[in-house]
Amino acid sequence: MANMQKLKADNLVGLGNHDQRRTQHHKNADIDVDRSGLNYDLVAGRTNHFKTDIEAYINKHKTSQRAVRKDAVLVNEMNGLFRTIAIFLLI
């Protein structure tokens, strides 16, 4: 079972808040927020702001000098049975 979702810049703030569990309202009643401190990132040197990190990654790796479109899809998020994976798309 998997779900794929395209996300634009406007969606990244909400995605970051959701993944970092910054709110007290969770749809899943089984979430133990006391264990959220045990979460870790596999990529070092990131801030806690998805939008900032993703825009910096894209600007660093893009091959064109053109600006990224305001309505561009920046992330393709895939939710699977075991974990959430955010795949960074190069523009």
C-alpha positions in Angstrom: 0.0 0.0 0.0 1.5 3.3 -1.0 0.4 6.9 -1.6 2.2 9.4 -3.8 1.7 13.2 -3.6 3.2 16.1 -5.5 4.0 19.1 -3.3 4.6 22.7 -4.2 6.4 25.4 -2.1 3.2 26.3 -0.3 2.8 22.8 0.9 6.3 22.4 2.3 5.7 24.4 5.5 2.8 22.2 6.5 4.7 19.0 5.6 7.6 20.1 7.8 5.3 20.9 10.7 3.6 17.5 10.3 6.8 15.4 10.0 8.5 17.3 12.9 5.3 16.9 15.0 5.1 20.6 15.9 1.4 20.6 16.6 -0.5 18.8 19.3 -3.3 17.6 17.0 -2.7 14.2 15.4 -5.1 12.1 13.4 -3.3 9.0 14.6 -4.2 8.4 18.3 -1.3 5.9 18.6 1.4 8.6 18.2 3.6 8.8 21.3 4.9 12.4 21.2 7.3 11.6 24.1 9.3 9.4 21.7 9.5 12.1 19.0 12.8 13.2 20.4 14.3 9.9 19.3 13.7 10.7 15.6 16.8 11.5 13.6 17.7 12.8 10.1 19.8 10.6 7.8 21.2 13.7 6.1 23.4 16.0 8.2 23.4 19.8 7.9 19.8 20.4 7.5 17.7 23.0 9.2 14.3 22.1 10.7 12.5 23.9 7.8 11.7 21.7 4.8 11.0 24.6 2.5 14.4 26.3 3.1 16.3 23.1 2.8 14.6 21.9 -0.4 14.9 25.3 -2.1 18.6 25.5 -1.2 19.1 21.9 -2.5 17.4 22.8 -5.8 19.3 26.1 -6.3 22.6 24.3 -5.6 22.0 21.4 -8.1 20.0 23.0 -10.9 21.8 23.3 -14.2 20.0 26.3 -15.6 20.4 30.0 -14.5 16.6 30.5 -14.8 14.6 30.9 -11.7 12.4 28.1 -10.4 8.7 28.7 -11.3 6.5 29.8 -8.4 4.1 27.0 -9.1 6.7 24.2 -9.7 6.4 20.8 -8.0 9.4 20.7 -5.7 8.8 17.4 -3.8 7.2 14.1 -4.6 6.3 12.6 -1.3 5.7 8.8 -1.1 4.0 7.4 2.0 4.4 3.6 2.3 3.5 1.0 4.7 6.6 1.4 6.9 7.9 5.0 6.4 7.5 8.3 4.7 10.1 9.1 2.0 10.5 12.6 0.5 12.2 12.3 -2.9 13.8 15.6 -4.0 13.2 16.3 -7.6 15.8 18.2 -9.6 14.5 20.9 -11.8 
